Amino acid sequence: MKLTTLICCAFLIAFGIFAAIYALSGFDLLLFLCAGNSIIYRSLLSLAGIGALWLLFWLIAFRPTKPLS
């Protein structure tokens, strides 16, 4: 469970960096890494959505910020 959460966090951080590069320069690094293949590109984007949903579930189910209050 912890490993899955760490993988999802790393995946979303990588997508955030790719999005920042695209926003600042106009160069889509993720599309470049996918060699222009739209099927691979869309599947990686869907994995980012799944990672975000997993982290949302993890935050709701395990409430890691509860000991802070």
C-alpha positions as CSV (number, residue, x, y, z in Angstrom):
1,M,0.0,0.0,0.0
2,K,2.8,2.4,0.9
3,L,4.7,1.5,-2.3
4,T,1.7,2.1,-4.4
5,T,1.3,5.5,-2.9
6,L,4.9,6.4,-3.4
7,I,4.8,5.3,-7.0
8,C,1.6,7.4,-7.6
9,C,3.3,10.4,-6.0
10,A,6.4,10.1,-8.1
11,F,4.3,9.7,-11.3
12,L,2.3,12.8,-10.5
13,I,5.4,14.8,-9.7
14,A,6.9,13.8,-13.1
15,F,3.7,14.8,-14.9
16,G,3.8,18.1,-13.0
17,I,7.3,18.7,-14.3
18,F,6.2,17.8,-17.8
19,A,3.3,20.2,-17.6
20,A,5.5,23.0,-16.3
21,I,7.9,22.5,-19.2
22,Y,5.1,22.6,-21.6
23,A,3.5,25.7,-20.0
24,L,6.8,27.6,-19.9
25,S,8.3,26.6,-23.3
26,G,5.5,25.2,-25.4
27,F,7.5,22.0,-25.9
28,D,5.5,18.9,-25.0
29,L,8.2,16.7,-23.5
30,L,5.8,13.8,-22.7
31,L,4.7,13.7,-26.4
32,F,8.3,13.7,-27.4
33,L,9.2,10.9,-25.1
34,C,6.2,8.9,-26.5
35,A,7.7,9.5,-30.0
36,G,4.5,11.2,-31.1
37,N,2.4,8.0,-30.6
38,S,-1.0,9.3,-29.4
39,I,-2.1,5.9,-28.0
40,I,0.9,5.8,-25.6
41,Y,0.5,9.5,-24.8
42,R,-3.2,9.1,-23.9
43,S,-2.6,5.9,-21.9
44,L,0.1,7.7,-19.8
45,L,-2.3,10.6,-19.2
46,S,-4.9,8.2,-18.0
47,L,-2.4,6.6,-15.6
48,A,-1.9,10.1,-14.2
49,G,-5.6,10.3,-13.6
50,I,-5.6,6.9,-11.9
51,G,-2.7,8.0,-9.7
52,A,-4.5,11.1,-8.7
53,L,-7.6,9.1,-7.8
54,W,-5.5,6.7,-5.7
55,L,-4.0,9.5,-3.8
56,L,-7.4,11.0,-3.2
57,F,-8.6,7.7,-1.8
58,W,-5.5,7.4,0.3
59,L,-6.0,10.8,1.8
60,I,-9.7,10.1,2.6
61,A,-9.2,6.5,3.9
62,F,-6.1,6.9,6.0
63,R,-6.3,10.6,6.9
64,P,-2.5,11.2,7.3
65,T,-3.0,14.8,8.5
66,K,-5.2,13.8,11.4
67,P,-2.3,13.5,14.0
68,L,-1.2,17.1,13.0
69,S,-4.4,18.7,14.5
